[in-house]
Amino acid sequence: MRTYLKLLSLAMLFPTAVIADEPFDTCPSKGFLFQSSPSKVFGINLATGGYSELAATTGLNSHINAVGFNDPDRYIYGFDHDNANVVRIGKNYTGEQVAVSGLPEGINFISGDVQDNIYYLHRRELGLFKIDLSPLATDPSTTLTAEAMTSNMGVIRASDVAISPIDNKMYLVDNNDYDLYQVDLTTGDTNLVTSMIPQIGVPAGGFGAIYFDVNGNLYLSRNSDGSIFRANLSDTDDIALGDIGIEFFATGPASNQNDGARCANAPVIDEDSTIDFGDAPDSYKTLLASNGPRHEINTGFYLGTIAPDSEGDGFVSPLDDNKAGLSDEDGVGFVTALEAGKTSLISVNASQSGYLSAWIDWNGDGDFEDSGENIIDNNLLSSGANTLSVAVPADAEIGSSWSRFRFSEDGGLDFFGGATTGEVEDHPVTIMEDGSSLRHYPSESGYATVAFEDNWPKEGDYDMNDAVIRFRITETLNEDDEITRILIKGYLVAYGAGYHNGFAFRLPGLNRTDISAATTQSHNMVLQETNGLESISNEAIFIVSDDLKQKLPAGCMYYRTAQHCQEAISFEFEIDVYFNEGVDTSSLVTMPYDPFMFATPGAYVRDGLWYNPGRGLEIHLADQAPTEQFDTYWYGWWSDDSNPGADRYFKTSDNHPWALLINDAWSWPREHVDLVDAYSEFAGYAESSGDNNQLWYLLEKATADKTYSSEE
């Protein structure tokens, strides 16, 4: 580094000024982009590339560069290119001078960053300087001192630098060869980390703005085309090995004069997110960490009739977009089935004219990366309904898979990455053999609700929320209308029971020996070791869980039954049933079969029972006979008015059941609120054997503040 440069005396710098602007209120998640001369300030959403002008001027009428955000005092610091001095900018984006001695006379700095009250400035010919900002906390008019650092980074031609909150080292990219460097700010040692060319291509312009997030990801914004790349620098061992993942992340604003600052201690997306994410399994690149698809909302571009709500990240099992917020995944419908070797029709509803791209995982390998899986490529949609045709490959893997649909104003999207407008919808799909058909309960996209009062044979508090489960059943039929497959999907939405209870499905009319070994059961998208087929029964009974209490998250005692208990959905299940060859499924009863609750074996069962029936205590829907495991001793005790000879089961003398089935989503009573108090018309419905008040369960019929409502 050269040491003969003339240094300015304090008197030659500029008049001391009092800093008048106020600090930022928080550590902001957005990146700050300084463009043009005189500089304008833009806020950039690194997740999507969206940006907006924050200030048309800083009041300095000059070009500001080498900017960095100082978290301790929450100011942006930069270098005034026209007047060769340091400036400080607050939340009103008003720049004011900071007195500094010790910097080379008449020299401009184009790259810099701030960490923990130390402002670092870099210029290729001069190397690195640092300025301690902490004296400003007690005296904003004080004169700071710049100190030249010994380093070997002088030969690197970089447009910006950024300091990692993980290892506290500085990083920069040489514009000429796209080599990524690391600088030790204690010793000044500079080391090559990796060449970025193999991952992002040959140099096509410098990176005028680079930023870190709190997780150690480095974002590089290229001046020439606005491309934003993300480099994962979170692992120090990977950095030492040069094993760095670098990928295209989003498209932001292009400019030939670019410099960026950001609070490195902030996540990329804050609690006030305005971004829509996908909800397929993360093998399809769904989460932000996987560079999943994401769109800025409130732009007027979306699928369906309901504009998307915002999320802080993608959803993966047991959550999805509809469970966690508005049911806004309403833009895509499969008009005809996806049959191997045939053409399927898909209806897509667009809010206005825009571009659609879509993917289906035809081979079921958990990604959208294979040839032919980009089924729709940048098709221009008109406002309203659009019908599109898709050719299903003859060799498509039969069974369950996933699809992804992305809609935006400008198009050109991949199945991952950010977009400044539009919406992403991920949909599970079933690929069928030619000639097959599907039959759904309660519908293709809806869920039925089954709810239990677990105090049988006592009526208990009758709040009907001891376990509440939503489920959907899909039957696959061959060309002879024989059932060849059953898919049961469900999730636990509430558990107010103090007792331990299990949950199961029986397939009445079928035996355990009818079930193929190809049958599987998954919990939260994780394949279980067994398919849940109960070995002690001759009937075909699938145990979803022996103890639903073990599926609850830590927190409230009354999981989603007390109004203040607003935990997220934590348990989802899927049973995929196949049959042995030659099995006659015509004896199977119609959907929804027999969902039932049972007492967890070995756990305390119920107050007042003088022996423990364990698995033998079951609760079924009204007039549904129990399984072969049921302990018949308890018929007729306390409130139970069962009469097997008359096919009367699990009802009181007033016809009140211990289990309810509603063919829709349902708002269950709050904890310790009697069902009749929550829904006054239910008593008339039950006591008339269902002839009266058949719509008693609608939310509009509920008593105010008596039912649970999700506040998500």
DASULNOR-V170374 format. One record per backbone hydrogen bond with DSSP energy under -0.5 kcal/mol. CO is the residue of the C=O (numbers start at 1). NH is the residue of the N-H. E is the energy in kcal/mol with one decimal. If there is no record, write none. Layout:
BEGIN
co: [CO	CO]
nh: [NH	NH]
e: [E	E]
END
This chain:
BEGIN
co: [6	8	9	9	10	18	22	26	28	31	31	32	32	33	33	34	35	40	40	41	41	42	43	44	44	45	45	48	50	52	55	58	62	62	63	65	68	69	70	70	74	75	76	77	78	78	79	79	80	80	85	86	87	88	89	90	93	94	96	98	99	101	103	104	110	111	113	115	117	117	117	118	118	119	120	121	122	122	123	123	125	127	128	129	130	131	131	133	134	135	135	139	142	144	145	147	149	149	153	156	157	160	162	164	169	170	171	172	173	174	178	179	180	180	181	182	183	183	184	188	189	191	194	196	196	197	205	206	206	208	209	211	213	216	217	217	218	219	219	220	220	221	221	222	223	226	227	227	228	228	229	230	231	231	234	235	236	237	238	238	239	242	244	245	247	249	250	257	259	261	262	262	263	266	270	274	275	276	278	281	282	285	287	287	288	291	293	294	295	300	302	305	316	320	321	326	328	331	333	333	337	338	339	342	344	345	345	346	346	347	348	348	349	350	354	355	356	357	358	359	360	361	362	370	373	373	376	376	379	379	381	384	386	386	388	390	390	391	392	393	399	401	402	403	404	405	406	407	408	415	416	417	419	423	425	427	429	430	430	431	432	433	437	439	441	448	449	450	451	452	452	452	453	455	457	457	459	462	465	466	467	468	468	469	470	471	472	473	474	475	476	476	477	478	482	484	485	486	486	487	487	488	489	490	491	491	494	495	499	500	501	502	503	503	504	505	506	506	507	508	510	511	512	514	516	520	521	522	523	525	526	532	534	538	539	540	541	541	542	542	545	547	548	549	557	558	558	558	559	561	562	564	571	572	573	574	574	575	575	576	577	578	580	583	584	585	590	594	596	597	598	600	604	606	608	611	613	614	614	616	616	617	619	621	623	627	630	631	632	634	637	643	643	644	647	648	649	650	651	652	655	656	658	659	660	662	662	666	668	670	672	674	674	675	678	679	681	682	683	684	685	686	688	693	695	698	699	703	706]
nh: [105	102	12	13	13	20	91	28	263	33	44	34	261	35	42	259	40	35	42	54	55	33	52	31	46	48	49	251	45	43	41	95	39	64	81	79	77	71	74	75	24	70	89	68	80	87	65	81	84	85	80	98	78	96	76	93	95	90	88	86	144	146	8	107	66	122	120	118	119	133	134	115	120	131	113	129	110	111	126	127	2	123	149	121	147	119	133	136	137	138	139	142	144	101	132	130	128	151	156	158	175	173	171	168	164	183	162	181	175	178	196	174	193	194	172	191	170	185	188	152	184	182	180	199	200	201	204	208	223	260	221	219	216	233	213	219	231	211	221	222	229	208	209	226	255	252	222	229	249	250	220	247	218	233	236	239	240	241	242	243	242	244	246	232	230	418	228	36	34	32	69	264	266	214	273	297	311	295	315	284	285	293	290	292	291	417	278	419	276	302	351	307	319	324	325	328	330	349	335	347	339	432	342	392	390	335	336	348	388	333	350	386	304	384	381	408	379	406	376	404	362	364	397	373	360	375	358	378	356	381	354	350	348	388	346	344	392	393	341	396	431	429	361	427	359	425	357	423	355	293	414	294	296	407	405	403	401	338	432	399	340	436	477	475	473	471	662	469	660	454	466	467	456	458	639	640	462	675	496	497	452	493	494	450	491	448	489	441	487	439	484	485	437	481	478	579	476	488	577	474	489	575	472	573	470	493	468	559	501	600	548	598	544	545	596	542	508	594	510	589	540	514	515	580	519	576	528	574	526	527	523	543	537	512	541	507	534	543	505	544	503	550	551	552	559	560	561	562	495	671	565	566	492	524	490	522	576	488	577	520	486	516	583	585	587	588	593	506	504	619	502	603	500	609	610	613	616	599	617	618	631	599	597	624	625	630	632	634	635	637	640	646	648	647	649	643	623	658	641	655	657	652	453	622	451	449	664	668	708	673	674	677	678	679	703	682	685	686	687	688	690	689	691	696	698	701	702	706	670]
e: [-2.2	-0.8	-0.8	-0.6	-1.2	-0.5	-2.6	-0.9	-0.5	-0.5	-2.8	-0.5	-2.3	-0.6	-2.8	-1.0	-3.0	-2.0	-0.5	-2.9	-2.0	-2.9	-1.9	-2.6	-0.9	-0.7	-3.4	-0.7	-3.5	-2.9	-2.6	-2.7	-2.5	-0.6	-3.3	-3.5	-2.9	-0.7	-2.0	-0.9	-2.8	-2.9	-3.1	-2.2	-0.5	-2.7	-2.6	-0.8	-1.6	-0.9	-3.5	-2.4	-2.1	-1.9	-2.8	-2.1	-0.6	-0.8	-2.6	-0.5	-3.2	-3.4	-1.3	-1.1	-1.1	-2.8	-3.2	-1.5	-0.5	-3.7	-0.6	-2.3	-0.6	-2.2	-1.7	-2.6	-0.6	-1.1	-0.8	-3.5	-0.6	-2.1	-3.0	-2.3	-2.6	-2.9	-0.6	-1.9	-1.8	-1.0	-1.8	-2.1	-0.5	-2.7	-0.8	-2.3	-0.6	-0.5	-1.5	-1.1	-3.1	-0.5	-3.0	-1.2	-2.8	-3.0	-1.9	-3.1	-0.5	-2.1	-2.6	-2.3	-3.2	-1.2	-1.5	-2.9	-2.2	-0.7	-3.1	-1.3	-2.9	-2.7	-3.1	-1.2	-2.2	-2.5	-0.6	-0.9	-2.5	-0.5	-2.9	-3.5	-1.8	-1.7	-1.5	-0.5	-2.9	-2.5	-0.5	-0.6	-2.4	-0.6	-1.2	-1.9	-2.1	-3.4	-2.8	-0.5	-3.2	-1.6	-2.5	-2.0	-3.0	-1.0	-0.6	-2.0	-2.1	-1.6	-0.8	-2.3	-0.8	-1.5	-0.5	-2.4	-2.9	-2.2	-3.2	-0.8	-3.4	-3.5	-0.6	-1.0	-1.7	-1.5	-1.0	-2.4	-3.0	-2.0	-1.9	-2.1	-2.0	-0.8	-1.0	-2.5	-2.2	-2.0	-0.8	-1.3	-3.0	-0.6	-2.4	-0.5	-1.9	-2.1	-1.1	-2.0	-1.9	-2.6	-0.9	-3.3	-1.3	-3.1	-2.2	-2.9	-2.9	-1.4	-1.6	-0.5	-3.1	-2.6	-0.6	-1.8	-3.0	-3.1	-3.6	-2.1	-2.5	-3.1	-1.6	-2.4	-1.5	-0.7	-2.4	-1.9	-1.9	-1.4	-2.4	-0.6	-2.7	-0.6	-1.1	-2.6	-3.1	-0.5	-3.1	-3.3	-0.6	-0.5	-1.1	-1.6	-3.1	-2.3	-2.3	-1.7	-2.3	-2.6	-2.4	-1.7	-3.0	-0.5	-0.7	-1.5	-1.5	-2.4	-2.6	-2.1	-2.8	-0.6	-0.5	-2.5	-3.1	-2.1	-2.9	-3.3	-3.1	-2.2	-2.9	-2.8	-2.5	-0.5	-1.8	-0.8	-0.6	-2.7	-1.4	-0.7	-0.9	-3.0	-2.1	-1.3	-1.9	-2.5	-1.5	-2.9	-2.3	-3.0	-2.7	-2.5	-2.6	-2.2	-3.2	-1.2	-2.1	-2.3	-2.2	-0.6	-2.5	-0.5	-3.4	-2.4	-0.6	-2.8	-2.8	-2.9	-2.4	-0.5	-2.5	-1.2	-0.5	-1.8	-3.5	-1.7	-2.0	-1.7	-2.5	-3.4	-0.8	-1.4	-1.9	-2.1	-1.8	-1.6	-1.4	-2.5	-1.7	-2.7	-2.9	-2.0	-2.0	-0.6	-2.5	-3.1	-0.8	-3.3	-1.3	-2.7	-3.2	-0.6	-2.2	-0.7	-2.3	-1.3	-1.9	-1.3	-0.9	-0.6	-1.7	-1.2	-2.5	-1.4	-2.1	-1.2	-2.0	-2.4	-2.3	-2.7	-0.5	-2.8	-0.7	-1.9	-2.0	-2.5	-1.9	-0.8	-0.6	-1.5	-1.7	-2.1	-2.4	-2.9	-3.7	-1.8	-0.6	-1.2	-0.5	-0.8	-2.6	-0.5	-2.1	-0.8	-2.7	-2.2	-2.3	-2.1	-0.6	-1.6	-0.9	-1.2	-1.5	-1.6	-2.4	-1.8	-2.2	-1.7	-0.5	-2.8	-2.4	-1.0	-2.8	-1.9	-0.5	-1.8	-2.6	-0.6	-2.1	-3.3	-1.6	-0.8	-2.8	-2.0	-0.6	-0.7	-2.1	-2.7	-2.8	-1.9	-1.6	-2.9	-2.8	-1.0	-3.1	-1.9	-1.1	-1.7	-1.5	-1.9	-1.3	-1.7	-2.6]
END
